[in-house]
Amino acid sequence: MDFVSLLPQLGGFFYIVASFVLALSVIVAVHEYGHYIVGRWCGIHAEVFSLGFGPVLASRVDKRGTRWQIALLPFGGFVKFLGDADAASGKDADAMQAAAADPAALRRTMHGAPLWARAATVAAGPVFNFIMSAVIFTLVFWSQGTPRDPITIDRLVNLPELSEPVGLQAGDELLDVAGLPVPSLSDGPAWETFRRTVPSEQSLSYRVLRDGAEIEVTGPYPWPPYVHAVAPRSAASDIGLRPGDVIAGVDGNAIFTFDQLKEAVESANGAELDLTVWRDGTEFSAALSPRRVDEPQPDGGFATRWRMGIVGGLAFEQASETVPFTEALSGGALQVWAVVDMSLSGLSHMITGAISTCNLSGPIGIAETSGAMASQGAESFIRFIAVLSTAVGLLNLFPIPALDGGHLMFYAYEAVTGKPPSDRVMRLLMSFGIAAILTLMVFALGNDLFC
């Protein structure tokens, strides 16, 4: 194998790394800026704001005496406040002793500030992560709008030719399909009943409202085996399926509904399937082996299913309408809570053994997901950053020494007892916390390599 043949693989590798570094850098910058700005508001002086660890690549000192720097290893960052001995905010005994003689100087240190100021400064990092996620989700909801109800066609997706010409057009408002009235999108039970009762035929009659008049036209089955999105690190992603593909057949049998594809995948029990894929007017074959996936359920639990890793949808894109900003803001906040709830539920199910611990991804898995989402477009990548930012904020709130949640735990102890833990106890707990974090990182990396 010569170097030229390696170029496409190297290009993909660097694309994944660049996507990962960009996503992580944005999240870390927002997290650390939360610590910095709230600490400044609370009267605590920041000596160093670092994006990354290790050797410093570039730095400057601002008018407040804070050194802003970019370091070589882009896998985190820190704010070192006055009185801190290290990036984990351990106490610098010499600096604190020097500041003890001057109450004003002591007040500017992290460890000499009032309890409320220290707690607010520490909590600000995760809070800023949650705020960033909520802002991103809000702007996405606001820019995309909500599907118009009744359903109105924006455009038909590109499907293999039907036996009859398609009469549906952009702007058509759907009234019924095969004689079945189209329910409101907000009526979930009625919509599910409608979905189950629509005849499984490749061509169906549609009654639509067009230019103020009701007419009968022909259209495709509403839920074709069309690939609207591909899940990262999935079986579909591994064989190169991409949005816009249509699965026209499985093991030599023609299909035209998403349910037919789903049934074939689930009944295969992991055995390899020979897919006939239609892409932009041409067909090709691809071998795919479904994988077992732990899927979150509406009741908060998980169900294990065989999946190929694609998201289906309707045979047409729906026209949307603008939502009020307050509604988008509410939707953004609810989305952040949904990510938190799903993360905690998944963690609890892994601890109890209800689902596989392989669901915990490490740096390699996150990097691969970053690259996959970036390859699907800016919107997908930005959404991924919002989800990852929420996860980082939540992780930092865990009561593990060396994490923000561990510091908040110490502050809660101080609030109850009236004094902080001794320096010796703090050092022991910090060592334990760092060991626990490293163990978790090694475990997650093992999942990336062996699961």
C-alpha positions in Angstrom: 0.0 0.0 0.0 1.5 3.3 -1.0 1.1 6.8 0.6 -1.3 8.0 -2.1 -3.8 5.2 -1.3 -3.8 6.4 2.3 -4.7 10.0 1.5 -8.5 9.5 1.6 -8.3 7.7 5.0 -5.9 10.4 6.4 -8.3 13.1 5.1 -11.2 11.4 7.0 -9.1 11.1 10.1 -8.1 14.7 10.1 -11.7 15.7 9.4 -12.8 13.8 12.5 -10.1 15.2 14.7 -10.8 18.8 13.5 -14.5 18.4 14.1 -13.9 17.0 17.6 -11.4 19.7 18.5 -13.8 22.4 17.3 -16.8 21.0 19.2 -14.8 20.5 22.4 -13.1 23.9 22.2 -16.4 25.7 21.9 -17.9 23.8 24.9 -14.8 24.2 27.0 -14.4 27.9 26.2 -18.0 28.5 27.3 -17.7 26.4 30.4 -14.5 28.1 31.5 -15.7 31.6 30.6 -18.7 30.9 33.0 -16.2 30.3 35.8 -14.1 33.4 34.8 -16.9 36.0 34.3 -18.9 35.0 37.4 -15.7 34.9 39.5 -14.8 38.4 38.2 -18.3 39.6 39.1 -17.9 38.1 42.6 -14.6 39.9 43.1 -12.3 36.9 42.6 -9.2 37.6 40.5 -8.4 35.1 37.6 -4.7 34.7 37.0 -4.9 32.4 34.0 -7.6 31.5 31.5 -6.4 28.5 29.5 -8.0 26.7 26.5 -6.2 23.4 26.5 -3.4 21.9 28.6 0.3 21.5 28.3 2.8 23.7 26.5 1.5 27.2 25.8 1.2 28.0 22.1 0.0 31.6 22.4 -0.9 34.0 25.2 -1.5 37.6 26.2 -2.1 39.4 29.5 -5.1 41.7 29.6 -5.5 45.0 31.5 -6.8 43.1 34.6 -3.7 41.0 34.8 -5.3 37.8 33.5 -3.2 35.7 31.1 -5.3 34.3 28.3 -3.6 31.3 26.6 -4.1 28.5 24.1 -2.2 25.3 25.0 -1.1 22.4 22.9 -3.5 19.7 24.1 -7.1 20.7 23.2 -8.8 18.3 25.6 -10.1 20.7 28.2 -9.2 23.9 29.8 -9.1 25.7 33.2 -9.3 29.0 35.0 -6.6 29.5 37.7 -7.8 32.0 40.3 -5.6 33.8 42.7 -4.8 31.5 45.6 -5.2 28.3 43.5 -2.2 25.9 43.4 -3.3 24.1 40.2 -6.0 23.8 37.5 -8.1 21.7 39.9 -8.3 24.7 42.3 -6.3 23.2 45.1 -5.2 25.7 47.7 -1.8 27.4 47.3 -0.7 27.6 51.0 2.1 30.1 50.4 -0.1 32.4 48.3 -2.8 32.3 50.9 -0.4 33.0 53.7 1.0 36.0 51.9 -2.5 37.4 51.3 -3.7 36.8 54.8 -2.2 40.0 56.1 -4.3 42.1 53.8 -8.0 41.6 54.0 -8.6 43.2 50.5 -6.0 40.9 48.9 -7.4 37.9 50.7 -10.9 38.7 49.4 -9.6 38.6 45.8 -8.4 35.0 46.2 -10.6 32.0 45.5 -10.1 30.5 48.9 -10.5 33.8 50.8 -13.7 34.8 49.1 -17.1 34.4 50.8 -18.8 31.0 50.5 -21.5 32.4 48.2 -18.9 33.8 45.8 -17.0 30.6 45.6 -20.1 28.5 45.1 -21.5 30.9 42.4 -18.1 30.8 40.6 -17.8 27.1 40.6 -21.5 26.5 39.6 -21.2 29.0 36.7 -19.3 26.6 34.4 -22.0 23.9 34.1 -24.7 26.6 34.1 -23.1 28.3 31.2 -23.0 25.0 29.3 -26.8 24.5 29.9 -27.4 28.1 28.8 -25.4 27.7 25.6 -27.4 24.5 24.8 -30.7 26.2 25.5 -29.7 29.1 23.2 -28.7 26.8 20.4 -31.9 24.7 20.6 -34.0 27.8 20.9 -32.5 29.3 17.7 -32.8 26.1 15.8 -36.5 25.8 16.8 -37.1 29.4 15.9 -35.4 29.2 12.5 -36.9 25.9 11.5 -40.4 26.7 12.7 -43.0 24.0 13.4 -44.7 21.8 10.7 -47.9 23.4 9.4 -51.1 21.8 10.7 -53.0 20.5 8.6 -50.0 18.9 6.8 -48.9 20.9 3.8 -46.3 19.7 1.3 -43.2 21.7 0.8 -41.5 19.3 -1.6 -41.6 15.6 -2.5 -38.5 13.6 -1.7 -36.7 11.8 -4.5 -38.1 8.2 -4.7 -37.8 5.5 -7.3 -40.5 5.8 -10.1 -44.0 4.7 -9.2 -46.3 2.7 -11.4 -48.5 5.8 -11.8 -47.4 9.4 -12.2 -47.3 11.4 -8.9 -49.8 14.1 -8.8 -48.9 15.7 -5.5 -47.4 19.1 -5.6 -45.7 21.6 -3.3 -48.4 23.6 -1.5 -50.9 20.8 -1.4 -52.8 20.5 1.9 -53.5 16.9 2.7 -57.2 16.1 3.5 -57.2 12.3 3.3 -55.1 9.4 2.1 -56.9 6.4 0.6 -60.2 7.7 2.0 -58.8 8.1 5.5 -59.0 11.6 6.9 -55.5 13.0 7.8 -55.6 13.8 11.6 -54.0 16.8 13.3 -50.3 16.4 14.0 -51.0 17.4 17.7 -53.3 14.4 18.1 -50.7 11.6 18.8 -53.1 8.6 19.2 -55.2 9.5 16.2 -52.0 10.0 14.1 -50.7 6.5 15.1 -54.0 4.9 14.3 -54.0 6.7 10.9 -50.4 5.5 10.3 -51.4 1.8 11.0 -54.5 1.8 8.9 -53.2 3.4 5.7 -53.1 0.6 3.1 -49.6 -0.7 2.3 -49.7 0.1 -1.4 -47.0 1.7 -3.5 -49.4 4.2 -5.1 -52.4 5.7 -3.2 -55.1 8.2 -3.8 -54.8 11.6 -2.0 -57.5 14.2 -1.6 -55.8 17.6 -1.3 -56.7 21.2 -1.1 -55.0 23.1 -4.0 -55.6 26.7 -4.8 -58.8 26.6 -2.8 -60.2 23.6 -4.5 -60.4 19.9 -3.4 -59.0 17.5 -5.9 -58.0 13.8 -6.1 -54.4 13.0 -7.0 -52.0 10.0 -6.9 -49.1 9.9 -4.5 -46.6 7.4 -3.0 -47.0 5.5 0.2 -46.5 8.1 2.9 -43.7 6.3 4.9 -41.2 4.9 2.3 -37.9 3.2 3.2 -36.2 6.6 2.7 -33.1 7.6 4.6 -33.7 11.0 6.2 -30.7 10.8 8.5 -28.0 8.3 9.4 -27.0 7.7 13.0 -23.3 8.1 13.7 -21.3 5.0 14.5 -24.1 2.8 13.2 -24.2 -0.1 10.8 -25.7 2.2 8.2 -22.9 4.7 8.7 -20.3 2.0 8.4 -21.5 0.9 4.9 -21.7 4.5 3.6 -25.5 5.0 3.6 -26.4 8.7 3.5 -29.4 10.9 3.6 -31.4 10.7 0.4 -30.8 7.0 -0.1 -33.8 4.7 -0.6 -33.7 1.0 0.5 -35.5 -0.5 -2.5 -35.0 -4.2 -1.5 -33.8 -6.6 1.2 -32.3 -10.0 0.3 -33.7 -9.7 -3.2 -37.2 -8.8 -2.1 -38.5 -5.4 -3.2 -39.9 -3.2 -0.5 -41.6 0.2 -0.5 -42.5 0.9 3.1 -40.3 1.7 6.1 -42.2 -0.9 8.1 -41.1 -3.6 5.7 -37.5 -2.5 6.2 -37.9 -2.4 10.0 -39.5 -5.9 10.1 -36.7 -7.3 7.9 -34.0 -5.8 10.2 -35.6 -7.0 13.4 -36.3 -10.5 12.1 -32.7 -11.0 10.9 -31.5 -11.1 14.6 -28.2 -9.6 13.6 -27.6 -11.7 10.5 -26.2 -10.0 7.4 -28.7 -8.4 5.0 -28.2 -7.7 1.3 -29.7 -4.3 0.7 -30.6 -2.9 -2.6 -30.0 0.9 -2.4 -31.4 3.4 -4.8 -29.4 6.6 -5.0 -30.0 9.4 -7.5 -31.4 7.1 -10.1 -28.9 4.3 -9.8 -29.0 1.1 -7.7 -26.2 -0.8 -5.9 -26.0 -3.6 -3.4 -24.6 -3.2 0.2 -24.2 -5.9 2.9 -25.3 -4.7 6.4 -25.4 -6.5 9.7 -27.9 -4.9 12.2 -26.7 -4.2 15.7 -28.4 -4.3 19.0 -29.3 -0.9 20.3 -30.6 0.2 23.7 -33.4 2.7 22.8 -34.9 5.1 25.4 -38.7 4.7 25.9 -41.4 7.2 26.7 -41.7 5.8 30.2 -38.0 6.5 31.0 -36.8 2.9 30.5 -34.9 1.3 27.7 -35.6 -1.4 25.2 -33.0 -3.4 23.2 -33.8 -3.7 19.5 -32.0 -4.7 16.3 -31.3 -1.6 14.3 -29.4 -0.5 11.2 -29.1 3.2 12.3 -31.3 5.3 10.0 -34.1 7.7 10.6 -37.1 7.5 8.3 -39.9 9.9 7.7 -42.6 11.0 5.3 -42.4 10.8 1.5 -42.4 14.6 1.4 -41.0 17.5 3.4 -43.6 19.4 5.3 -44.1 23.1 5.0 -43.4 24.9 8.3 -44.6 28.1 10.0 -42.8 30.4 12.3 -43.3 29.9 16.1 -43.3 32.7 18.6 -39.9 33.3 20.2 -41.2 32.5 23.7 -42.4 29.1 22.4 -39.0 28.4 20.9 -37.4 29.4 24.1 -39.6 27.1 26.1 -38.8 24.3 23.6 -35.0 25.0 23.9 -35.2 24.7 27.7 -37.3 21.5 27.5 -34.8 20.0 25.1 -31.9 20.6 27.5 -34.0 18.9 30.3 -34.7 16.0 27.9 -31.0 15.4 27.3 -30.3 15.6 31.1 -33.1 13.2 31.9 -32.1 10.7 29.2 -28.4 10.9 30.3 -29.3 10.2 34.0 -31.7 7.4 33.0 -29.1 5.8 30.8 -26.5 6.0 33.5 -28.8 4.5 36.1 -29.7 1.6 33.8 -26.0 0.9 33.1 -25.3 0.8 36.8 -28.1 -1.6 37.4 -27.1 -3.7 34.4 -30.4 -3.1 32.6 -28.5 -1.9 29.5 -25.0 -2.5 28.3 -22.1 -0.3 29.6 -21.0 0.0 25.9 -23.5 2.9 25.7 -20.8 5.0 27.5 -18.6 6.5 24.8 -15.0 7.8 25.3 -13.0 10.3 23.4 -12.7 8.1 20.3 -16.5 7.6 20.1 -17.2 11.3 20.7 -14.6 12.2 18.0 -16.2 9.8 15.5 -19.7 11.2 16.3 -18.4 14.8 15.9 -17.1 13.9 12.4 -20.2 12.1 11.4 -22.5 15.0 12.5 -20.3 17.6 10.8 -20.5 15.6 7.6 -24.3 15.8 7.7 -24.2 19.6 7.7 -23.8 22.7 9.9 -27.2 22.3 11.6 -26.5 18.7 12.6 -23.1 19.6 14.0 -24.4 22.6 15.9 -27.2 20.4 17.4 -24.5 17.9 18.4 -22.5 20.6 20.1 -25.6 21.6 22.1 -26.2 18.0 23.2 -22.5 17.5 24.1 -22.5 20.8 26.0 -25.4 19.6 28.2 -23.6 16.3 28.8 -20.4 18.1 29.8 -22.3 20.4 32.2 -24.1 17.5 33.7 -20.9 15.5 34.1 -19.2 18.4 35.9 -22.0 18.5 38.5 -21.4 15.0 39.6 -20.2 15.0 43.3 -16.7 13.8 42.5 -13.8 15.6 44.0 -11.8 17.6 41.4 -15.1 18.2 39.4 -17.3 21.2 39.9 -19.8 19.1 41.7 -17.1 17.9 44.1 -16.2 21.5 45.0 -19.9 22.3 45.5 -20.2 19.3 47.8 -17.3 20.7 49.9 -19.0 24.1 50.0 -22.2 22.4 51.2 -20.3 20.8 54.0 -18.8 24.1 54.9 -22.2 25.7 54.9 -23.5 23.1 57.4 -20.5 22.8 59.7 -19.2 26.4 59.5 -15.8 25.3 58.3 -14.2 23.7 55.3 -12.7 20.2 55.3 -9.1 20.2 56.5 -6.3 20.6 53.9 -5.2 17.0 54.5 -8.7 15.7 53.9 -9.1 17.9 50.8 -5.8 16.5 49.3 -6.9 12.9 49.9 -10.3 13.5 48.4 -8.9 15.3 45.4 -6.5 12.4 44.8 -9.5 10.0 45.0 -11.5 12.1 42.6 -8.7 12.4 40.0 -8.2 8.6 40.3 -11.9 8.0 39.8 -12.0 10.3 36.7 -9.0 8.6 35.2 -10.6 5.2 35.8 -13.8 6.3 34.1 -11.8 7.7 31.1 -9.9 4.4 30.7 -13.1 2.5 30.9 -14.8 4.7 28.3 -11.8 4.4 26.0 -12.0 0.6 26.4 -15.6 0.8 25.2 -14.5 2.7 22.2 -11.9 0.1 21.3 -13.6 -3.2 22.2 -17.4 -2.7 22.3 
